[in-house]
Amino acid sequence: MDVLLSPPLAFLIYVGLVLLLMLFGRVLAEPEKPDPMKSSVYASGEEAPGHPAAPGYQPFFLVAFFFAILHLGMLVLASSTTLTLVSVVYLVGLILALVALTLK
């Protein structure tokens, strides 16, 4: 039973089950009929806006990356018991990484 639940074997079993389920769904599905209504944008009779509704992920990614570097860097520095040369170099590198991240 332990071999059956090992991650690589369980992954292969799950992939096989998903493929079987996908093939079963294709057998049950009706053949596709192309229709212009299926490919057109529907907006309650209004024309769809040409600009994106929300900004991309890039500003949020930069903020998340900034805090990830900051928090993980501080965790590493806090795990040090004394202020050594290595931790000072690490702190300078952390500051440079954060400055480089904020510059465009």
N, C-alpha and C positions, 0 to 999 in steps of 0.2 A: 504494500500500500504506500510506503514511503517513496518508492520509485515512481509510482503513478502521479504523485503530487509534487514531484520535483519541478521547479519552475520551467526548465526547457521543455520537458515532456508535456506539462500542463499547457504551455503556450501552443505547442503543436496540436494538441487535442482541441483547444479552443479555436485555432485557425481552421482546422478541419470541420468543426461544427458550424462555424460561421459560413464557410464555403458551401456546405450542404444546405444551410438555411437560405443562402442567397440563390442557389440553383433551384430550390423548391419555390421560392418567390417568383423567379423568372418563369417557371412552368405555369404557375397560377395566374400570372399577369396577362392581360389582354395585349395583343400586338399594338405597337405604337402607331397612331394616326397623326401625321403632321397637320398642324392647324396654326394659322397666324395668330389667333387669340392666345395660344399657349406661350408664344414667344414675345408677345407685346407686354409693355408695362401697364399695369392697371392702377389707377389712382383715383377711383371714384368718379370717373368721367373727366377729371382734370388732367392737364398735362403734367408729366413728372418734372420735378425741378432738375435743372442741369448741374447744380452744385451739390457736393456731398453734404449730408445732414450733420455729420459730426467730423471733427478733425481726426486725423490719423492717429495711430498709436505712438508716434515718435515722441511727443512731449511727455506722455505718461511713462514711456519706457525710460526716458532720461531721468525723470524723478525717481522711479523705482530703482534704477541702476545706481543713482547717487546714494540713496539710503541703504541699498544693499552693501555697497562698498564701505560706507560710513559705519554701519552697524557691525558688519563682519570684521572690519579692521579694528574697531574698538574691542570686540570680543577677543581677538587675538592679542591685542596689547594688554587687555585686562588679565589675560591668563599668565602674563609674565609677572614674576614676583618682584623683580627689581628693574630699574631703568638701566639697561645695558646699551652698548653701542649698536647692537643688532636691532633692538627695539626702537632706537632713535632713527636709524636708517629706514626701518619699516614705516615709522610715523611720517618721515619726510616723503617717502614714496607714496604713502596714502594721501598726503596733502597734495602732492603733484598730480595724482590720479584724479582727485576731486576737482582740482583747478582745470585740468585738461578736459574733464567731462563738461564743465560749465562753459568753456569757451567753444565758440563755433567756428 
